[in-house]
Amino acid sequence: MIIKELKSDFKNSLIGLYPSEEIQSFFNILSEKYLGLSRIEIALNPENIVSEEDSEDFQKALIRLKNHEPIQYIIGEAQFYGLPFKVNKHTLIPRPETEELVEWILSKQKLITHNSKPITILDIGTGSGCIAISLAKNLPGSKISALDISEEALKVAQQNAELNKVEVEFFQADILKTKRLPKQYDVIVSNPPYVRELEKKQMQQNVLKHEPDSALFVKDDDPLLFYHTISHLAKTNLKANGKLFFEINEYLADELPQLLKNEGFQNIEVKKDIFGKNRMIKCSLNEPT
């Protein structure tokens, strides 16, 4: 089989399941992974022969795509904040809006990196480690810690720290059962489960069928559970002038500021993502205005 035939068969197999642009994107991603060829190289060499082994890899990928499995799980990796990350069924696939959260933290923290003391940061519910590792990569000399309830997710996060050549202290904990955090931090950040069960009907099958429920969903009758728990812990484990950052559910953006105010936080700021959705919130302890 030659590349041109492989591409045609691949597209025909997915017509009706995905938009044509997405099918093309899948083919480009798999070509780079399995054939080691870029999109341009594929276009310039349509008559190149595809080995039987590579053809089988594409067929296996097709079966998984037909089952709506995310392409990132199929190739075992994703890009986040310009860095490579391993991902699997135990970790969420990093989202662009979470990159915006990282950028927001960095824009605030880089203002104080002249301080001789290293910045201490804790990432709660780290998953693949994308937030903690991106912060460690961009804040040299900082002391980054990260926790998750899942042992399997932490294994992936540790691999990602090694892949990106940064040091992050990972530890396992159920934040809902944690009475006190290990030490004091300059920054605590979390992208906790925040999708209400009632929102499932709005979500794509690739998310519902394959990404870990425990990292996504909260019960409809207590959607702020993680925010309440984490902010309560942060109140006693943030240093003076320390900051707390969350990724948030846009539908709960009106309720969260009051929750944080009740916990004693100040300078509460909700920030929109590039799509105009209320997606992040920041607050502080004892920070002068």
N, C-alpha and C positions, 0 to 999 in steps of 0.2 A: 504494500500500500504506500502511496505517496502522500505528502502533506495535504495537497489539494483535496484528495479523496477523503482523508481523515477529517478535515475541516467540514466538508459537505455532509458526511455521515453524522458528525457530532451535532451540527446545527439542526439537521432534520429530526434527530432523536429528541430534541428538546423544544421544538416548535409547539406552541400552545401551552407550554408549562412556564416559560419565562419570556420576557420581552427580548427582541432580537439583539438589542444593544448589550443586554446582560449575558446572553449566550456568547456573544463575541468576546466579552470580557472574560468569561469562564475559560474559553478556548485559549485566550492569550495567557492567562495565569497558568493553566495546565501545561501549555507549550513551554513556558519558561521553566516550570518545575521539572517536567519529564524529558523534554527535548533539549533544554538549555538554550532555547532560541527566543529572542525578543520578538515583539510584534512586527518590527521592521524586517527582521531576518526571515520571519515566516512569509511575509508578503513578497520578499525578493527571491525566495527559494521554494516555490510551490511544488516543484517536481522532486524535491529531496525525498529519499526513501525513509519510511518510518519502520523501525525494527518491530518484530513481533512482540517483544517484551514491552516496548513503549506503547504499542497499540493496545495491549491488554490493560495497561495502566489507565489509558483513556476510557476503556470500556468499564472498568471498575468504578472510575470517577462518575461516569454517566449513570450507573445504577444508583449511586449515592445522591447525585443531583436530582434524579427522578423521584427520590424519596424526600426531596426538599432539604437535604443536609447542607449546611453552609459550606461554601467553597473553602473557607479558612480551616474548617475541621478536616476537609478532604486533603488539603496540602499540609496541614499541621502547623500553620503559621499565619501571622497577621502583622501588619505594620501599625505602629502607634507612635506618634510624636517623632517620626523619622527613625524609629528604632525597630528591629525585628523582635517578634515575640512568638514563642511556641504557644499553641492553644490546643485544647482537646475538649471532650464532652464535660470535663470537670470544671472548666473555666468559661466565663462569659467571653464573647468576642469583643475586644475593645472598640468603643464607639467614638466617632468624631467629636461628639459633645463633651466626652470625658477629656479629650485633648484640650478643649477650651478651658476646662476646669484646671488642668495642669498649667496651662499658660497663665491663667489668672493668679494662681499661687506663685508661680515664678516671678510674675511682674511685681508682686508685693514683696516677696522674700529677697529678691536681688537688690532691693533698696537698702537692705540691712546686712548684706554679706561682708561689709567692711568691718563689722564687729569681730573682735579677735576670738570670741567663743564660737564653737561650731553650732549651727542650727540643728535642733532636734525635731524630727518630724515623725508622726505615727500615721500610718494608713490602715484604716479599719475596714476589713472585708476586701482584702487585696486581690483575690482571684489569681489572674495571671501575673500579677505584680506590676501591671503597666503604669499605675500612678507612682508607686514608690520608686520603681526603677528609673522612670523618666525624670523624677525629681532628683534622684541621686546622681544621674548622669549630668544634669544641668546645674546642680548646686554642689560643686566640689568642696570637700571638707565637711559637708553636712553629715549628721548621724541619722540615718533613716531606719525605722523599724516598721514592720507590717505584720498584721495578724489576719487569720482566716479560720473559719470553723472546719474547713475541709482539708484533710491531710493530703488528698490527691491534688488539690489546687495548689497547695504549698510546695509540693514537689515540682510542679510546673513553674511556679514563681521562682524557686531556687535555680532551676535550669536557666530561666530567663535572666536572672542576675548574673550568672556566670557567662552567658552568651553576650551580654552587654558590658561585661567587665566592670561591674559596680558591686559594692558591698552593701547589702541590706540585711538586717537582722529579722528573720522570719520566725514567728511562733504561732502555735495553734491555740485558739481560744474561742469559746462561744460568747460573743459580746453580750448577749442577752442574759447570761449567767455570771458575767464578770462584775465583781464588787469594786475592784480598784485596778487601775492600769499600773504597769511596772514602774513608771517614773514620770517626771514632769517633761512637758514638751512645749516647744515654741509654736508648733503647728500640729493640729490634728485634722485629718481629712478623711472623708468617707464617701463612697458611692454605694450606699446600702440598698437592699431590696426596697423598691418603692412603687412597683406596678401593682395596682389593685386587681383583685380577681375579676372584677367587673369589666376591666379593660382588655381582657384576653380576646374578646371577640374582634377587637381592632388590630390584633397583631398577626404577623405573617406566620405561616406554618413552619418555616425554617427555624424560627425562634421557639415556637411552642413545642415542637416535636424534638428539638435537639439541644437547646441550651438549658443549663441547670435551673430548675424551678426555684430552688432555695436561694439563688442569687438574684432572682428577679421579682418574685411575688410576695405581697403581704395581704393579709385578710382585709376585707372591705370594712369590717367594724373597728379596725385599729391600724390604719394605714401609716400613722406616724410613730409606730412602735420603736423602730430603730433610731429615729431622730431623737425621740425622747430619751431613750437609754443612753445613746452616745453623748448627747449634750449634757446630760446629768453627770456622766463620768468625766467629761471634758472640763466641767466646772471646777473639779478638784485636781485635775491633772494637766491643766494648762498653766504655763508660767505667767507672771504678770505681763500684760500686753500681748499674751498669746492669742492666736487666731484659730478659729474653727471654720472649716470649709466643708460644704456638702454639695453633691449633685442631687437634684431634687426632681420630683414629679411636678410638671407644670400645673396640674390641677390642684395641687396642695400648696401652691406658693403663697396664698393669702393666709393660710393657717400657721405656717412655719415661723414667720417672724414673731407672732404672739407667743408661741411655744418657747422660742429662744429668749424672748424678753422675760418670760416667767422664770426662766432658769438663771436670770441675772446677766445675760449677755447684752452688749452695747454695740453701737455702730453697725446695725444689721443692714445688710445690703443684698438685694436680689438682683441677679444679673441674667440677661437674656442670652441665648445662644445665637448663632448666625441665622437661624430660622425664625428669630423673634419670639422664641418660647422661653418662659421663665425656667431656667435649667440649673442655676447655681445660686448658692447663698453663702455669705460670709458674715462672721460676727467676731467680736473680740471681748476679752476681759480687761477691764481697767485701762483701755487704750484712750489716750487723750484725743479729743476731736480736733 
